């Protein structure tokens, strides 16, 4: 009888631990679901940002190419009545100086 009582106490203790572990597992599963959802949202956001960055990078390259090749905002293209005075780029001017950088 005494042995049975000891075993019943151990059984109750093990069942209680089992319930606590099940509760912890449920919490972990819920947290895992939340993190998966957040990861999916962040992945989608990252993909959108990457597309925007790629588009802006391509646009920047195009503008730099146009600037380098003199294809950007030439006076003849802006208005037909403007005088045809060639613009002198800072690269070609003799008095070009580097911009000063202020230390921070």
N, C-alpha and C positions, 0 to 999 in steps of 0.2 A: 504494500500500500504506500509505504514511504517512497519507494523507488518510482512508483507510478506518479506520485505528486511531484517529484523532482523532474521526471520526464515531461509532465504537463507544463511545469514552469518553463523548462527549456523550450518546449514547443511554442508556448505563448511568446517567449522572447524572440525566437526565430521568426515567427509569423509577424511580429511587430517590425523587426528589421526588414523583412521581406516587403511589408507595406511601405516602409520608409524608402526603400530602394526603388519600388515602383513609382512612388511620388517623385523621387529625384529623376528617374528616367523620363517621366511625363514632362517635367520641367525642362529637361535637356532637349527632348524632342520638340517642344514648343519653341525653345530658343533656337534650335537648329532650323526650324521652319521659318522663323522670323529672319534669321541671318541669311537663309537661302533667298528669301524674297528681297531682302535689302541688297544682296549681291546681284540679283538679276536686274534690279533698278539701277544700281551703280554701273553694271556692265553696259546697259542700254545707254546710260548717260555718257559713259566713256566712248562708246561707239559714235554717238552724235557729236561729241566734242572732237573726236578724231576726224570725222568728216568735215567739220567746220574748219579745223586746223589745216587739213589738206587743201581745202578749197582756198583758204586765205593764203596759204603758202604758194599755191599755183598762181593766184592773182598777183601776189607780190613778185613772183618770178617774172610774170608777164609784164608788170609795170616797170620792173628793173630793166628788162630787155628793151621795152619801148623807150625808156629814158636813155639807155646806153646807145640805142640806135637812132635817137633823135626823132622818134615817132610819137612823142607825147606832147600834145597841145601845141602843135606848131601854129604860128600866127595865120598862115594861109588856110589851115583847116578850120580855125575858129571863126574867121569872118573874111569873106572875099574882099571887102573894102579896106582891110587893114593894110598899112604900108608893108612892103616886103623887105623889112630890115631883118637880117639874120640875127638870131639870138646867139650870144656868145656864152657857152657853158663855162662854169667855174673851172672845169678841168683844162680847158683850152686857154684860159686867160693867164696872162703873165703875172698878175698880182694876186694869185690865189693863195690864201693862207689857211692853215688848218684851224678849225674852231678850237677855242680854248676850253679846257675841261676844268671845272672847278672841283676841288677835292671836297668830299663830304665826310 
